[in-house]
Every structure is written in structure tokens, then in C-alpha cells.
Amino acid sequence: MTGGNLVRGALSSRPMPLEPTVDPMAAQMAQLLSASDIEELREVIARWTATAVTGQQRRVFQNFGARLVELKQELARSPVQPSREELETLLTMMLRLAAQSDGTPPPRP
């Protein structure tokens, strides 16, 4: 095997790193945050909570919803708005963290 073939062979046998993906729900939430008022956001959160299947899911939705309301309020005060892509990335991380929790909000700093 020549040097070039050796490098290609080594590269092809390595797993390809996965790019972070945006959660479809996060994409919807980014749209809701950027295009809706706070009352509409609260209505959507109330619907999620009402349709939760388990108590843990309900707590996760309530906690996540409270964080979304806080985020919406902070965004309203901010002179510079994040891009939709930035919101999607942030919300994807929030959803992943919420899914790993037991629904209890973490202590505030």
C-alpha cells in the first residue's frame, strides 16, 4: 500500500464524527419563540402539560416550559436577537438536558 492509499485506508476505517443535529421540536420552539407572544407560548406549554402521558413527562414539560417563558422574557429585553439557528441549537440542548432529568429543576445559581 502506498502512502496515499495507507492514509485513505486509515481514514475510511475511522468512524465519521456526527454533526450535532437539531431536534425537530427545538426547531418548532425556535419558531414559536421568535414569532409568538408570551401568552401564546404559555398556551402551547399548557397544552403540552395537559397531554403528558406520565407524571414525569408532565414535570419535564412544566420545567421546560417555565424555562422557555424565562427565555422569551430575556429575549424581549435583549437589544440583539439570536438567529433562528442559534435558538434551535440552544433549544436542542435544553431538550436533551430536560430529557435526562427527573423533571425537577436544577438549583438556581
The first five atom37 places (N, CA, C, CB, O) and aatype in JSON, in Angstrom:
{
  "aatype": [12, 16, 7, 7, 2, 10, 19, 1, 7, 0, 10, 15, 15, 1, 14, 12, 14, 10, 6, 14, 16, 19, 3, 14, 12, 0, 0, 5, 12, 0, 5, 10, 10, 15, 0, 15, 3, 9, 6, 6, 10, 1, 6, 19, 9, 0, 1, 17, 16, 0, 16, 0, 19, 16, 7, 5, 5, 1, 1, 19, 13, 5, 2, 13, 7, 0, 1, 10, 19, 6, 10, 11, 5, 6, 10, 0, 1, 15, 14, 19, 5, 14, 15, 1, 6, 6, 10, 6, 16, 10, 10, 16, 12, 12, 10, 1, 10, 0, 0, 5, 15, 3, 7, 16, 14, 14, 14, 1, 14],
  "atom_mask": [
    [1, 1, 1, 1, 1],
    [1, 1, 1, 1, 1],
    [1, 1, 1, 0, 1],
    [1, 1, 1, 0, 1],
    [1, 1, 1, 1, 1],
    [1, 1, 1, 1, 1],
    [1, 1, 1, 1, 1],
    [1, 1, 1, 1, 1],
    [1, 1, 1, 0, 1],
    [1, 1, 1, 1, 1],
    [1, 1, 1, 1, 1],
    [1, 1, 1, 1, 1],
    [1, 1, 1, 1, 1],
    [1, 1, 1, 1, 1],
    [1, 1, 1, 1, 1],
    [1, 1, 1, 1, 1],
    [1, 1, 1, 1, 1],
    [1, 1, 1, 1, 1],
    [1, 1, 1, 1, 1],
    [1, 1, 1, 1, 1],
    [1, 1, 1, 1, 1],
    [1, 1, 1, 1, 1],
    [1, 1, 1, 1, 1],
    [1, 1, 1, 1, 1],
    [1, 1, 1, 1, 1],
    [1, 1, 1, 1, 1],
    [1, 1, 1, 1, 1],
    [1, 1, 1, 1, 1],
    [1, 1, 1, 1, 1],
    [1, 1, 1, 1, 1],
    [1, 1, 1, 1, 1],
    [1, 1, 1, 1, 1],
    [1, 1, 1, 1, 1],
    [1, 1, 1, 1, 1],
    [1, 1, 1, 1, 1],
    [1, 1, 1, 1, 1],
    [1, 1, 1, 1, 1],
    [1, 1, 1, 1, 1],
    [1, 1, 1, 1, 1],
    [1, 1, 1, 1, 1],
    [1, 1, 1, 1, 1],
    [1, 1, 1, 1, 1],
    [1, 1, 1, 1, 1],
    [1, 1, 1, 1, 1],
    [1, 1, 1, 1, 1],
    [1, 1, 1, 1, 1],
    [1, 1, 1, 1, 1],
    [1, 1, 1, 1, 1],
    [1, 1, 1, 1, 1],
    [1, 1, 1, 1, 1],
    [1, 1, 1, 1, 1],
    [1, 1, 1, 1, 1],
    [1, 1, 1, 1, 1],
    [1, 1, 1, 1, 1],
    [1, 1, 1, 0, 1],
    [1, 1, 1, 1, 1],
    [1, 1, 1, 1, 1],
    [1, 1, 1, 1, 1],
    [1, 1, 1, 1, 1],
    [1, 1, 1, 1, 1],
    [1, 1, 1, 1, 1],
    [1, 1, 1, 1, 1],
    [1, 1, 1, 1, 1],
    [1, 1, 1, 1, 1],
    [1, 1, 1, 0, 1],
    [1, 1, 1, 1, 1],
    [1, 1, 1, 1, 1],
    [1, 1, 1, 1, 1],
    [1, 1, 1, 1, 1],
    [1, 1, 1, 1, 1],
    [1, 1, 1, 1, 1],
    [1, 1, 1, 1, 1],
    [1, 1, 1, 1, 1],
    [1, 1, 1, 1, 1],
    [1, 1, 1, 1, 1],
    [1, 1, 1, 1, 1],
    [1, 1, 1, 1, 1],
    [1, 1, 1, 1, 1],
    [1, 1, 1, 1, 1],
    [1, 1, 1, 1, 1],
    [1, 1, 1, 1, 1],
    [1, 1, 1, 1, 1],
    [1, 1, 1, 1, 1],
    [1, 1, 1, 1, 1],
    [1, 1, 1, 1, 1],
    [1, 1, 1, 1, 1],
    [1, 1, 1, 1, 1],
    [1, 1, 1, 1, 1],
    [1, 1, 1, 1, 1],
    [1, 1, 1, 1, 1],
    [1, 1, 1, 1, 1],
    [1, 1, 1, 1, 1],
    [1, 1, 1, 1, 1],
    [1, 1, 1, 1, 1],
    [1, 1, 1, 1, 1],
    [1, 1, 1, 1, 1],
    [1, 1, 1, 1, 1],
    [1, 1, 1, 1, 1],
    [1, 1, 1, 1, 1],
    [1, 1, 1, 1, 1],
    [1, 1, 1, 1, 1],
    [1, 1, 1, 1, 1],
    [1, 1, 1, 0, 1],
    [1, 1, 1, 1, 1],
    [1, 1, 1, 1, 1],
    [1, 1, 1, 1, 1],
    [1, 1, 1, 1, 1],
    [1, 1, 1, 1, 1],
    [1, 1, 1, 1, 1]
  ],
  "atom_positions": [
    [[0.86, -1.17, 0.0], [0.0, 0.0, 0.0], [0.9, 1.23, 0.0], [-0.97, 0.0, 1.23], [1.83, 1.32, 0.8]],
    [[0.62, 2.18, -0.89], [1.42, 3.39, -0.94], [0.98, 4.32, 0.17], [1.3, 4.09, -2.32], [-0.04, 4.09, 0.82]],
    [[1.76, 5.39, 0.38], [1.45, 6.35, 1.44], [0.05, 6.91, 1.31], [0.0, 0.0, 0.0], [-0.68, 6.99, 2.3]],
    [[-0.35, 7.31, 0.09], [-1.68, 7.87, -0.12], [-2.77, 6.86, 0.15], [0.0, 0.0, 0.0], [-3.79, 7.19, 0.76]],
    [[-2.56, 5.6, -0.32], [-3.55, 4.56, -0.07], [-3.65, 4.22, 1.41], [-3.2, 3.31, -0.86], [-4.73, 3.95, 1.92]],
    [[-2.5, 4.24, 2.09], [-2.48, 3.97, 3.52], [-3.31, 5.01, 4.28], [-1.04, 3.93, 4.05], [-4.08, 4.67, 5.17]],
    [[-3.13, 6.28, 3.92], [-3.88, 7.35, 4.58], [-5.37, 7.2, 4.27], [-3.37, 8.74, 4.12], [-6.19, 7.31, 5.17]],
    [[-5.71, 6.96, 3.01], [-7.12, 6.79, 2.65], [-7.73, 5.6, 3.38], [-7.28, 6.61, 1.14], [-8.86, 5.66, 3.86]],
    [[-6.96, 4.5, 3.47], [-7.45, 3.32, 4.18], [-7.68, 3.6, 5.65], [0.0, 0.0, 0.0], [-8.69, 3.17, 6.22]],
    [[-6.75, 4.32, 6.27], [-6.9, 4.66, 7.68], [-8.07, 5.59, 7.9], [-5.62, 5.3, 8.22], [-8.8, 5.45, 8.88]],
    [[-8.26, 6.55, 6.99], [-9.37, 7.49, 7.15], [-10.71, 6.8, 6.95], [-9.23, 8.64, 6.16], [-11.67, 7.1, 7.65]],
    [[-10.78, 5.88, 6.0], [-12.06, 5.25, 5.72], [-12.46, 4.27, 6.82], [-12.0, 4.53, 4.38], [-13.65, 3.96, 6.95]],
    [[-11.51, 3.78, 7.61], [-11.86, 2.84, 8.66], [-12.27, 3.54, 9.96], [-10.71, 1.9, 8.93], [-12.8, 2.9, 10.87]],
    [[-12.02, 4.81, 10.05], [-12.41, 5.56, 11.25], [-13.89, 5.94, 11.16], [-11.52, 6.83, 11.41], [-14.4, 6.25, 10.08]],
    [[-14.55, 5.93, 12.29], [-15.95, 6.38, 12.26], [-16.0, 7.88, 11.96], [-16.66, 6.08, 13.6], [-15.19, 8.66, 12.45]],
    [[-16.95, 8.25, 11.17], [-17.14, 9.66, 10.83], [-17.79, 10.36, 12.01], [-17.99, 9.82, 9.54], [-18.77, 9.86, 12.56]],
    [[-17.26, 11.52, 12.41], [-17.92, 12.25, 13.5], [-19.28, 12.74, 13.03], [-17.04, 13.44, 13.98], [-19.44, 13.19, 11.9]],
    [[-20.24, 12.66, 13.92], [-21.58, 13.12, 13.59], [-21.71, 14.59, 13.94], [-22.65, 12.3, 14.33], [-21.28, 15.03, 15.0]],
    [[-22.31, 15.32, 13.04], [-22.59, 16.72, 13.32], [-23.77, 16.79, 14.28], [-22.89, 17.51, 12.0], [-24.66, 15.95, 14.22]],
    [[-23.77, 17.77, 15.17], [-24.93, 17.91, 16.05], [-26.19, 18.14, 15.22], [-24.72, 19.08, 17.05], [-26.18, 18.9, 14.25]],
    [[-27.24, 17.48, 15.61], [-28.49, 17.63, 14.88], [-29.46, 18.46, 15.7], [-29.1, 16.25, 14.56], [-29.41, 18.49, 16.93]],
    [[-30.34, 19.12, 15.01], [-31.35, 19.94, 15.67], [-32.58, 19.07, 15.89], [-31.7, 21.21, 14.83], [-33.07, 18.43, 14.97]],
    [[-33.05, 19.06, 17.1], [-34.26, 18.33, 17.44], [-35.44, 18.99, 16.72], [-34.49, 18.3, 18.99], [-35.55, 20.21, 16.73]],
    [[-36.32, 18.21, 16.08], [-37.47, 18.81, 15.38], [-38.34, 19.67, 16.3], [-38.33, 17.72, 14.75], [-38.87, 20.69, 15.88]],
    [[-38.47, 19.24, 17.55], [-39.26, 20.05, 18.49], [-38.55, 21.37, 18.77], [-39.49, 19.27, 19.81], [-39.2, 22.41, 18.92]],
    [[-37.23, 21.34, 18.83], [-36.47, 22.57, 19.05], [-36.67, 23.54, 17.89], [-34.97, 22.26, 19.23], [-36.78, 24.75, 18.1]],
    [[-36.71, 23.02, 16.68], [-36.96, 23.88, 15.52], [-38.34, 24.54, 15.62], [-36.84, 23.06, 14.2], [-38.49, 25.72, 15.31]],
    [[-39.32, 23.76, 16.06], [-40.67, 24.33, 16.24], [-40.69, 25.37, 17.35], [-41.68, 23.22, 16.55], [-41.34, 26.4, 17.23]],
    [[-39.96, 25.08, 18.43], [-39.91, 26.02, 19.55], [-39.19, 27.31, 19.16], [-39.22, 25.38, 20.75], [-39.58, 28.39, 19.59]],
    [[-38.15, 27.2, 18.35], [-37.45, 28.39, 17.88], [-38.41, 29.27, 17.09], [-36.22, 28.01, 17.01], [-38.4, 30.5, 17.23]],
    [[-39.23, 28.65, 16.27], [-40.24, 29.4, 15.51], [-41.24, 30.05, 16.46], [-40.97, 28.48, 14.5], [-41.6, 31.22, 16.3]],
    [[-41.7, 29.29, 17.44], [-42.66, 29.82, 18.41], [-42.06, 30.98, 19.21], [-43.12, 28.71, 19.37], [-42.73, 32.0, 19.41]],
    [[-40.81, 30.83, 19.65], [-40.16, 31.89, 20.41], [-39.99, 33.16, 19.59], [-38.82, 31.43, 20.92], [-40.16, 34.26, 20.1]],
    [[-39.64, 33.0, 18.34], [-39.35, 34.17, 17.53], [-40.6, 34.83, 16.95], [-38.42, 33.79, 16.41], [-40.59, 36.02, 16.64]],
    [[-41.68, 34.06, 16.8], [-42.85, 34.61, 16.11], [-44.09, 34.77, 16.98], [-43.19, 33.74, 14.95], [-45.11, 35.29, 16.51]],
    [[-44.04, 34.34, 18.23], [-45.24, 34.37, 19.08], [-45.04, 35.27, 20.28], [-45.6, 32.97, 19.54], [-43.92, 35.56, 20.7]],
    [[-46.18, 35.71, 20.84], [-46.08, 36.49, 22.07], [-46.08, 35.54, 23.27], [-47.25, 37.51, 22.17], [-46.29, 34.33, 23.12]],
    [[-45.85, 36.09, 24.43], [-45.7, 35.29, 25.65], [-46.96, 34.52, 26.0], [-45.3, 36.19, 26.82], [-46.88, 33.4, 26.51]],
    [[-48.12, 35.09, 25.75], [-49.38, 34.4, 26.08], [-49.58, 33.19, 25.18], [-50.57, 35.35, 25.94], [-50.03, 32.14, 25.65]],
    [[-49.26, 33.32, 23.92], [-49.37, 32.17, 23.01], [-48.42, 31.06, 23.45], [-49.07, 32.6, 21.55], [-48.77, 29.88, 23.41]],
    [[-47.22, 31.45, 23.86], [-46.25, 30.48, 24.35], [-46.79, 29.74, 25.58], [-44.92, 31.17, 24.69], [-46.67, 28.52, 25.68]],
    [[-47.4, 30.47, 26.49], [-47.97, 29.85, 27.69], [-49.11, 28.89, 27.33], [-48.5, 30.94, 28.65], [-49.25, 27.84, 27.96]],
    [[-49.91, 29.23, 26.33], [-51.0, 28.35, 25.89], [-50.44, 27.04, 25.33], [-51.87, 29.04, 24.81], [-50.97, 25.96, 25.62]],
    [[-49.38, 27.12, 24.55], [-48.77, 25.92, 23.99], [-48.22, 25.04, 25.11], [-47.64, 26.3, 22.99], [-48.39, 23.82, 25.08]],
    [[-47.56, 25.64, 26.08], [-47.0, 24.89, 27.21], [-48.12, 24.22, 28.0], [-46.17, 25.83, 28.13], [-47.97, 23.08, 28.44]],
    [[-49.23, 24.91, 28.18], [-50.37, 24.32, 28.9], [-50.91, 23.11, 28.14], [-51.49, 25.38, 29.1], [-51.31, 22.12, 28.75]],
    [[-50.93, 23.18, 26.81], [-51.39, 22.03, 26.01], [-50.43, 20.85, 26.16], [-51.52, 22.42, 24.52], [-50.86, 19.7, 26.3]],
    [[-49.12, 21.13, 26.13], [-48.14, 20.04, 26.32], [-48.38, 19.36, 27.65], [-46.69, 20.58, 26.25], [-48.45, 18.13, 27.73]],
    [[-48.51, 20.18, 28.69], [-48.65, 19.64, 30.05], [-49.93, 18.82, 30.16], [-48.65, 20.78, 31.09], [-49.94, 17.77, 30.79]],
    [[-51.0, 19.3, 29.55], [-52.28, 18.6, 29.62], [-52.24, 17.26, 28.87], [-53.38, 19.47, 29.04], [-52.98, 16.34, 29.22]],
    [[-51.39, 17.15, 27.86], [-51.34, 15.92, 27.08], [-50.21, 14.98, 27.48], [-51.2, 16.25, 25.63], [-50.0, 13.96, 26.84]],
    [[-49.48, 15.33, 28.54], [-48.38, 14.47, 29.01], [-48.93, 13.1, 29.4], [-47.64, 15.13, 30.21], [-50.01, 12.99, 29.99]],
    [[-48.18, 12.07, 29.07], [-48.62, 10.71, 29.33], [-48.34, 10.27, 30.77], [-47.94, 9.76, 28.35], [-49.13, 9.55, 31.37]],
    [[-47.21, 10.7, 31.3], [-46.82, 10.29, 32.65], [-46.59, 11.52, 33.53], [-45.54, 9.42, 32.62], [-46.48, 12.64, 33.04]],
    [[-46.53, 11.28, 34.82], [-46.24, 12.37, 35.75], [-44.86, 12.95, 35.51], [0.0, 0.0, 0.0], [-44.67, 14.17, 35.58]],
    [[-43.88, 12.09, 35.22], [-42.53, 12.58, 34.95], [-42.51, 13.43, 33.68], [-41.54, 11.4, 34.81], [-41.87, 14.48, 33.64]],
    [[-43.22, 12.98, 32.66], [-43.27, 13.76, 31.43], [-43.93, 15.11, 31.69], [-44.03, 12.99, 30.33], [-43.5, 16.13, 31.15]],
    [[-44.96, 15.14, 32.51], [-45.64, 16.39, 32.85], [-44.68, 17.35, 33.56], [-46.87, 16.12, 33.75], [-44.64, 18.54, 33.26]],
    [[-43.89, 16.81, 34.52], [-42.92, 17.65, 35.23], [-41.85, 18.18, 34.27], [-42.25, 16.86, 36.37], [-41.44, 19.34, 34.36]],
    [[-41.4, 17.33, 33.36], [-40.4, 17.77, 32.38], [-40.99, 18.89, 31.52], [-39.94, 16.58, 31.48], [-40.33, 19.9, 31.29]],
    [[-42.22, 18.72, 31.05], [-42.86, 19.76, 30.23], [-43.05, 21.05, 31.01], [-44.2, 19.27, 29.7], [-42.84, 22.14, 30.47]],
    [[-43.45, 20.93, 32.28], [-43.64, 22.13, 33.1], [-42.31, 22.86, 33.3], [-44.26, 21.77, 34.47], [-42.23, 24.08, 33.17]],
    [[-41.27, 22.11, 33.62], [-39.96, 22.7, 33.85], [-39.43, 23.32, 32.55], [-38.97, 21.64, 34.38], [-38.97, 24.46, 32.54]],
    [[-39.5, 22.57, 31.48], [-39.02, 23.08, 30.2], [-39.84, 24.3, 29.78], [-39.1, 21.97, 29.13], [-39.28, 25.28, 29.28]],
    [[-41.14, 24.24, 29.98], [-42.0, 25.37, 29.64], [-41.66, 26.62, 30.43], [0.0, 0.0, 0.0], [-41.65, 27.72, 29.89]],
    [[-41.39, 26.43, 31.73], [-41.01, 27.58, 32.56], [-39.71, 28.2, 32.04], [-40.84, 27.16, 34.04], [-39.57, 29.43, 32.02]],
    [[-38.78, 27.35, 31.63], [-37.51, 27.86, 31.08], [-37.74, 28.6, 29.76], [-36.51, 26.69, 30.88], [-37.08, 29.6, 29.48]],
    [[-38.65, 28.09, 28.95], [-38.95, 28.78, 27.69], [-39.55, 30.16, 27.93], [-39.92, 27.94, 26.84], [-39.22, 31.12, 27.24]],
    [[-40.44, 30.25, 28.91], [-41.04, 31.55, 29.24], [-39.95, 32.51, 29.71], [-42.14, 31.39, 30.34], [-39.93, 33.67, 29.31]],
    [[-39.05, 32.02, 30.57], [-37.94, 32.86, 31.03], [-37.08, 33.31, 29.85], [-37.07, 32.1, 32.06], [-36.69, 34.47, 29.77]],
    [[-36.8, 32.38, 28.94], [-36.0, 32.71, 27.76], [-36.72, 33.75, 26.9], [-35.71, 31.45, 26.93], [-36.09, 34.7, 26.43]],
    [[-38.01, 33.59, 26.7], [-38.79, 34.55, 25.9], [-38.73, 35.93, 26.55], [-40.26, 34.07, 25.77], [-38.59, 36.94, 25.85]],
    [[-38.84, 35.99, 27.87], [-38.78, 37.28, 28.57], [-37.4, 37.92, 28.42], [-39.12, 37.1, 30.05], [-37.3, 39.12, 28.2]],
    [[-36.36, 37.11, 28.54], [-35.0, 37.64, 28.37], [-34.76, 38.11, 26.93], [-33.96, 36.57, 28.75], [-34.13, 39.15, 26.7]],
    [[-35.26, 37.35, 25.98], [-35.11, 37.76, 24.58], [-35.81, 39.09, 24.31], [-35.67, 36.67, 23.64], [-35.32, 39.92, 23.54]],
    [[-36.95, 39.28, 24.96], [-37.7, 40.53, 24.77], [-36.91, 41.73, 25.3], [-39.07, 40.45, 25.48], [-37.03, 42.83, 24.78]],
    [[-36.09, 41.5, 26.33], [-35.29, 42.58, 26.9], [-33.97, 42.8, 26.16], [-35.01, 42.3, 28.36], [-33.33, 43.84, 26.33]],
    [[-33.57, 41.86, 25.37], [-32.27, 41.93, 24.71], [-32.29, 42.83, 23.48], [-31.81, 40.53, 24.31], [-33.2, 42.75, 22.67]],
    [[-31.29, 43.7, 23.34], [-31.25, 44.58, 22.16], [-30.86, 43.81, 20.89], [-30.26, 45.72, 22.4], [-31.17, 44.26, 19.79]],
    [[-30.18, 42.67, 21.04], [-29.76, 41.87, 19.89], [-30.43, 40.5, 20.0], [-28.21, 41.73, 19.83], [-30.28, 39.8, 21.0]],
    [[-31.15, 40.14, 18.96], [-31.85, 38.86, 18.96], [-30.98, 37.77, 18.34], [-33.18, 38.97, 18.2], [-30.28, 38.03, 17.37]],
    [[-31.03, 36.56, 18.91], [-30.26, 35.47, 18.31], [-30.88, 35.03, 16.99], [-30.18, 34.27, 19.28], [-32.06, 35.27, 16.73]],
    [[-30.07, 34.4, 16.17], [-30.58, 33.88, 14.91], [-31.46, 32.66, 15.2], [-29.41, 33.51, 13.93], [-31.42, 32.1, 16.29]],
    [[-32.23, 32.28, 14.22], [-33.07, 31.09, 14.39], [-32.19, 29.86, 14.62], [-33.99, 30.88, 13.14], [-32.52, 29.0, 15.43]],
    [[-31.07, 29.78, 13.91], [-30.14, 28.66, 14.08], [-29.6, 28.61, 15.51], [-28.97, 28.76, 13.07], [-29.51, 27.53, 16.09]],
    [[-29.26, 29.75, 16.07], [-28.78, 29.8, 17.45], [-29.85, 29.35, 18.43], [-28.31, 31.22, 17.81], [-29.57, 28.61, 19.38]],
    [[-31.1, 29.79, 18.2], [-32.2, 29.35, 19.05], [-32.41, 27.85, 18.95], [-33.49, 30.09, 18.67], [-32.62, 27.18, 19.96]],
    [[-32.35, 27.31, 17.73], [-32.54, 25.87, 17.54], [-31.47, 25.08, 18.28], [-32.51, 25.53, 16.04], [-31.78, 24.07, 18.91]],
    [[-30.23, 25.53, 18.22], [-29.14, 24.84, 18.91], [-29.35, 24.9, 20.42], [-27.77, 25.46, 18.53], [-29.22, 23.88, 21.11]],
    [[-29.67, 26.07, 20.93], [-29.92, 26.24, 22.36], [-31.07, 25.36, 22.83], [-30.21, 27.7, 22.68], [-30.97, 24.69, 23.86]],
    [[-32.15, 25.36, 22.09], [-33.32, 24.59, 22.49], [-33.08, 23.09, 22.39], [-34.51, 24.98, 21.63], [-33.6, 22.32, 23.19]],
    [[-32.29, 22.68, 21.42], [-31.93, 21.26, 21.33], [-31.18, 20.83, 22.58], [-31.07, 20.99, 20.07], [-31.45, 19.77, 23.14]],
    [[-30.25, 21.67, 23.02], [-29.51, 21.35, 24.25], [-30.46, 21.33, 25.46], [-28.38, 22.38, 24.48], [-30.36, 20.45, 26.31]],
    [[-31.36, 22.29, 25.53], [-32.31, 22.34, 26.64], [-33.19, 21.07, 26.66], [-33.2, 23.6, 26.53], [-33.43, 20.51, 27.72]],
    [[-33.65, 20.64, 25.5], [-34.47, 19.44, 25.43], [-33.7, 18.2, 25.88], [-35.0, 19.24, 24.01], [-34.23, 17.36, 26.6]],
    [[-32.45, 18.11, 25.45], [-31.63, 16.96, 25.84], [-31.39, 16.95, 27.35], [-30.28, 16.97, 25.09], [-31.45, 15.9, 27.98]],
    [[-31.14, 18.11, 27.91], [-30.95, 18.19, 29.37], [-32.24, 17.87, 30.11], [-30.45, 19.59, 29.76], [-32.22, 17.17, 31.12]],
    [[-33.35, 18.38, 29.62], [-34.64, 18.12, 30.26], [-34.97, 16.63, 30.21], [-35.76, 18.93, 29.59], [-35.51, 16.08, 31.18]],
    [[-34.65, 15.97, 29.11], [-34.94, 14.54, 28.98], [-34.11, 13.7, 29.94], [-34.69, 14.09, 27.55], [-34.52, 12.61, 30.33]],
    [[-32.94, 14.2, 30.31], [-32.06, 13.47, 31.22], [-32.43, 13.69, 32.68], [-30.62, 13.88, 30.99], [-31.96, 12.96, 33.56]],
    [[-33.27, 14.67, 32.94], [-33.6, 14.99, 34.33], [-34.83, 14.22, 34.78], [-33.83, 16.5, 34.5], [-35.48, 13.55, 33.97]],
    [[-35.13, 14.32, 36.04], [-36.34, 13.69, 36.57], [-37.51, 14.66, 36.59], [-36.07, 13.16, 37.98], [-38.56, 14.38, 37.18]],
    [[-37.33, 15.81, 35.96], [-38.38, 16.81, 35.92], [-38.24, 17.87, 36.98], [0.0, 0.0, 0.0], [-38.97, 18.86, 36.97]],
    [[-37.31, 17.69, 37.9], [-37.07, 18.66, 38.96], [-36.08, 19.7, 38.46], [-36.55, 17.96, 40.25], [-35.0, 19.35, 38.0]],
    [[-36.43, 20.98, 38.54], [-35.49, 21.99, 38.05], [-34.21, 22.0, 38.87], [-36.14, 23.37, 38.07], [-34.24, 21.77, 40.08]],
    [[-33.09, 22.28, 38.22], [-31.83, 22.37, 38.98], [-31.84, 23.61, 39.86], [-30.62, 22.41, 38.02], [-32.58, 24.56, 39.61]],
    [[-31.0, 23.61, 40.89], [-30.95, 24.8, 41.76], [-30.45, 26.0, 40.98], [-30.04, 24.54, 42.99], [-29.62, 25.88, 40.07]],
    [[-30.95, 27.14, 41.33], [-30.53, 28.39, 40.7], [-29.19, 28.83, 41.27], [-31.61, 29.51, 40.9], [-28.93, 28.66, 42.47]],
    [[-28.34, 29.39, 40.41], [-27.03, 29.88, 40.92], [-27.21, 31.05, 41.86], [-26.12, 30.29, 39.77], [-26.22, 31.58, 42.38]]
  ]
}
